[in-house]
Amino acid sequence: MKKIFLSMAVLATLAFTSCKDNENKEADEAMTEEQMAMEAEATTEEEMPEQQTIATIAMGNENFTTLVTAIQAAELGETLNGAGPFTVFAPTNDAFDKLPEGTLEDLTKPENKEKLAGLLKYHVVSGEYMAADVVKAINDNNGSFVIKTVQGGELTATLDGDNVIITDANGNKSKVVMADVDASNGVIHAIDAVVMPKM
């Protein structure tokens, strides 16, 4: 009888210990899952890079090296790093290559800084206009959307098939070749020719 009682006591102790172990294990697992969720969240926050500004994106894109040189010469980097939002019709390197020989060299001289700044601001619009917004505005305005630039002049957006065409104050045309490069302070649309304000 003593043996049976002892065995029952041992079994009860084992059962109690086993329950406690299970409780601890479940608590550990719950803790681990919570910790894992927190770690995953922290990792996601760390891995998600902060969205870059228009100026930073331009600096990191090999198609815009000439534009970046011009922005630096005109000291507009701070503006394009500002809060915005801005829409920039950004000429590619090939667009600048289409300018008459010596034009860019002349504009980047220190004495022509204001003239260069005016030219670059002619490519910038206040507000964020994604490609779909521009196309909608063109269609809503009988096929032609006039855009006021930061420089004070106007650009006209029209459609040629699926392409958005930007016409400057002198009647020169450029085509949007890359749209909707999203930035923290606006959007960039790459164009294949430099647009010129009325001088």
Secondary structure, 3 states (H helix, E strand, C coil): CHHHHHHHHHHHHHHHHHHHHHHHHHHHHHHHHHHHHHHHHHHHHHHCCCCCCHHHHHHCCHHHHHHHHHHHHCCCHHHHCCCCCEEEEEECHHHHHCCCCCHHHHHCCHHHHHHHHHHHHCCEEECCCCHHHHHHHHHHCCCCEEEECCCCCEEEEEEECCEEEEECCCCCEEEEEEEEEEECCEEEEEECCCCCCCC
